[in-house]
Amino acid sequence: MKAIAVTPGTKEIRIVDRPEPELSAPDEIKLRVLRVGICGTDREEASGGRADAPPGQKELVIGHEMFGQVEEVGSQVQSVRPGDFGCFTVRRGCGHCLACLNDRSDMCTTGGYTERGIKQRDGYQTERVVDKLKYFVKVPKEQAALGVLSEPTSVAEKAIDEALAVQAARLPGVTDPQKWVEGKQVLVAGLGPIGLLAAVVLCLRGAEVLGLDVVDENTLRPQILKQLGGKYVDGRQTKPSALDGVFGQIDMIFEATGIAHVEFDLLGALGINGVYVLTGIPGGDRPLQLDGAALMRQLVLKNQVMIGSVNASRKHFEMAVEDLGKAYKTWGKTMEQLITHVVPYTDFADVLEKHPDNEIKAVIEWSKPS
């Protein structure tokens, strides 16, 4: 079967032939891959950046945002059958730390985890894949069009879930963490796929969402935000420090820019008792100048909390599937607009090398659903 593989540390990426995987345990599932999303991690791998091949291999099959259809199940698999749709999660635990032993490999404390398509485990840019039932999350057939968005949505779900849990634990009168954000004003910074999917999740929970980016308001990303019920803020015209003066108290910031100086600048917009969750990972090592004393005073005197969030647990994948279903029923075709580019696997180089301004989520299509 065909697969897309990179030689780590180089720009050598190509279509390779790999043996088709077969079931080797009674709790395994075999999927025919339908679509695999492209994100910054894939492009970094393709440009010679971080990528770690499995032990004994020179190449790594890339791809971690997958969606597929079940072809075969092991003898112990009762809850899934051929024809079902779904996705596999990304991270596999170290098998030693408390987090991994409790199915929270996203919180691994040893660093000994592996990740499909990223770290020491082949990914999903291939025709068929096999993995265990416990890593499979079913996607209803009626929302198959959005199935490939499950993994990036899970990243947003975890970050929001953690922020709400922290607020519920420290603020009086909060009995349901998921309801804390209802009626609160939330700034989503960076309207790429993670930011827009975070806006979807937050709008579903009743938040008043402001979306910050540096593109014209009449372009696709701000238009999708407004169709969800959010308000667009052009960062070229309104600085973060001025946001509360224009819009009032900002109770939460969801950061998805991955730009270090922006991440610090955004703190000026956070209100009293606010929570700031970061998901963007800055590249490079350019030093920054900032007023550290003022920053620390603000965090202390305003009772503010900053959280970093990466990856997601199975729980967050399940939350993602549920919320994508609700969003599809609520906003329909607007949700489909998040997938802007679909190419066959033979054209993989185009989406890995190019990142057009109008792209939100690009996906590689391996096959059609049956």
N, C-alpha and C positions, 0 to 999 in steps of 0.2 A: 504494500500500500504506500501511498505518497504521504510525505510529511515535510514541513518547513523547519529547517534546522540551521542553527548558527554555530560557528566555531568561537567559543568565548574569547574575548579580548581582541577580536578581529572584526572586520566588516564583511567577512565571508559568510553569506547566508544563501541557502539554496534549497531546492526541492530534492529530497532524498527518498530512497526506497527503504522501507522498514517492514519487517515481518508483521503480518496482521496479528494483534493480540488475541489470545483465547482465554476463556475462563479457566482458572486454576484452583479455585476454591468455591465452596457451595454458597458463600455470601457475596459473590461478585456479580457485577452487572456489566454488560457490553453495550456501548452506545455507538450508534452511527452519528458522527459529528455533522451538524447542520451548519452552524455559524460560530465563529470565534471573533470576539472583539479585539480591536487594536487600541492600546493605550501608550502612555509615555514610557512605561517599562519596556514594552516590546521595541519601541523605537530606540531606546537606549541600548538594548541588547544588540540590535541590528547595526548600531554605529560603533560597536566595540566596547560598550560600557558593561555594567554589571550583568553577568550571566555565569552560571556555574553548572557545568555538565555533570551528569551522573557519574559516580565512580567507575573508572574503566572505560569511559567514553570520551571521545574528542569533541563531540557535537552535542548540543542541547536542542531538542525539539521545543520551540517556543509556544506561547499562547496559554493564557490562564482564564480568559473570560469566555467560557464555552456554553454552548447549548446544543443538545442532541436528542436523538430518539432511540429508545431502548430496542435492541435487536435480540438480546439473549439474557437470561437470568440464571443464576445458580439454583441448586435444588432447595436451598434454605430460604430463598427470597420469595416472600408471600405477598408483600405490599406493592410490588411493582411487576408489570408484565410487559411483554413485547408490544410495541406501539405507543407506550407512554412517552411523554416528553419530560425533559428535566436537564439538570446540570450537575456536575461534580464540583465540590468545593476545591480550594487551591492548596491550603497548607496542611501538612501532615506533621503531627506532634513528635517531640523528641523521645517520648516514652518514659521519661524520667521525672520531670518536674510536676508539681501539683497541678498547675494549669493544664498541661497536656494530658495528665491522667484523668482530668475531669472534662475532657472534650473542649478545652479552651486553648487550642494551640496558637490562637491569635494573641495570647498573653504569655507565650513561652518565656521562661526565665533563663534557660540555658543557651539559647541560640542554636540548639541542635536540631531544630525543625528542618524539614525540606518543603519545597514549594513546586508544584507542577508548572513547568514552563519557565521557572526562574532559578531555583536553587536545588541542584542535585537530583532533580526528578523531571523526566520528560513531560512536556506540556501537551496541549490539546490541538495544535495546528496540524492535524492529521485526519485521516479518513475514519478511523475507529479507535476507541479507547476502552479500557477495562479498569474498573476500580471497585472498591467495596461498597456495599449498600449504605453503610453509615456515612459515606461521603456524598451520597446522591440526594438531591432535593428535587422533588417532582414539581413540574410546572403544568398547570391546566392547559388543555389543548386550545381553549378559547383565547388564551393570551400568548400563544406561541410566537406571535409577531414581535413580542417584547422579551422573549426568553433570554436572548443574548445580553440583555441589560441586567440580569439577575446579579451577577458578580459585582459590577460597579455600584449598583444600588445597595448591596450588602455592606459595602464600605461606608456609604453614607448612613445607613441604618445603625451601624455600630457606633459611629462617632456621635450621632444624635442620641442614641440610647444611653451612652455613657454620660453625656452632658446632662441629660434629664435626670438620670439616677443621682448624680452629684447634687444637683439643685434640690431634688426631693429629700436627700439626706440632710441637707444643711439649712433649709429654709422652713419656717413654720407653716403649718396648714396644708402641706402637700401630701395627699394620701395616695394618689396615682401618679407616678412619675411621668407617664406618657401624656397626662393632661396638664402638666405644669406649663407647657409651651402654648396652650390654647389662649389666644388673645394677646400673647406676648409679641413684641417686635423683634424679628431676627434678621440680621444682616448675613447674606450669603455672598462671600467675596470670591469671585472667579466663576464665570458661567460656562465652564466646560462641562463635560458629561457628569462628573462627580457633583459639581455645584448645582447644576440643573436638577439632577436626581435628588439631591438634598432638598432643593426647593419643593419638589414634588412631595416628598415625605413630610416636610414641615407644613405645607399647605393642607395636606390631608389631616394633620393634627390640629388645624385651626390657628396656626401662627400667621401673623402679618409679616410677610416676607419682603425684604428689600434685597435686590440683586445688584451687586456692584461689579462692573467690568469697564473696559476701555474701548468699546466698540460703539458704532452709531446705533441709536435707538431703533432705527427702522430695519436692522439686520435680524437674522433668524433667532439668535439666542435671546435677546431682549424681548422679541415678539412672543416666543414660547413662554418666557417668564410671565409676561402680562396675560397670556391666555390662561395660565394657571391661577391668576389672581394676584400676582406679585407686582411690585413697583420697581422700575429700573432706575439705577443711579449710575450716571456716567462719571467714572473716577477721574476723568480729565477735567471735569467741570466742578465737581464737589469733592473736596479732600475729606479723608476719614475723620479728622478732628472737627469738621464742621457738620457732620451728619446728625448729631444729636440736636444741634441748634435748628436744623431744617425739619427733622422728622420726629424729634422727641427721644425719650429713653430707648436705648437699644439693649435688650435683655440678654441677647445671645448673639455670638458671631460664629458662623461656620466658615472656616477658611479653606479655600481650595485653589489657591493661586500658585503655591510653590515658589513664590518670590520672596526672599528673605526680608528685604527692606519693607515690602508691603505688609508682611506678617506683623512686623513691629509697629508700623504706622497705624494699622487697624486698631491697635489697643486704645488709641485716642478716642475711638467711637464707642467703646464699651461703657455701659451704664453701671450704676450702683447695684451691687449683688449680682453682677453679670457673669456669665460663663462663656469662655472662648475656647472652641475646639479646633485644633489644627489637623488637617489631613494632607496638605501639600508638602512635598519633600524638596527643598531647594537643592540645586546642583551647584558645583563649583566651590571655591573657597575664598571668595572675595570678602575682605573685612568690611564691617559696618561700623559706623559711628552712631551712637545713640546716648541719650541722657539716662543712664542707668538709675541714678538716684530718683529722678522724677517717675520713672517706670515703676520702681519698687514702691514708692510712696502711693502711687495710684492703686496698685494691686492690693496694698494693705488697707489704705484708708477707705477704699470703696468695696471692700470684701469681694474682690474678684478672683476668679479661678481660671487657670489655663490648663487645657488637657491636650495631649497628643494622642492620636488614634491611627492605628494601621491594621490592615487585614480585617477579617471578620470570622465569626464563629458560625456553625451550622444554624444556630438560632437566628442570626442576622440574615442569613440566606433565606430562611423561611419567612422572616418579616418582609424581606425584599419582594419575594414572590407574592405574598399577600397584598402588599401595598401597590405593586405594579398592577395587580388585578383590579384593585379599587380605582387606581388612577386611570386605567384603560376604560373602565365603565364611566368615569366622571369626565375625562377629557378626550377620549377616543383618539381621533387622528392626530391631535396635538402630540400625544405620546409617541406616535410612529415617526413624527418629524425629528425626534432625537437621533434616529439612525439615518445619517445623511449620505453615507457612501457604502455601497455593497459591491464587492468585486469577487470574481472567482479566484480560487487559490493560485491559479497560474499567473495572476497579476499581482502577487503579493508585494513585489518590489515597489509598485506605485504607492501603496498606502503606507509602507514602512519608511520610504524615503521622502514622501511629500506630506505636508500638513497644511492644506489650504485653509484660508481664513473662514470659509463657510462650513468647515467640518465640525460636527459635534461628536458623533460616534461613527467611526468607520469599522466595517466588519468584513471578514473574509468568509465567503460562502463555500462550503465543501459539498453540500448536497441539499436536495429539497425534501421536505417532510412527505411521508407516504400517507 
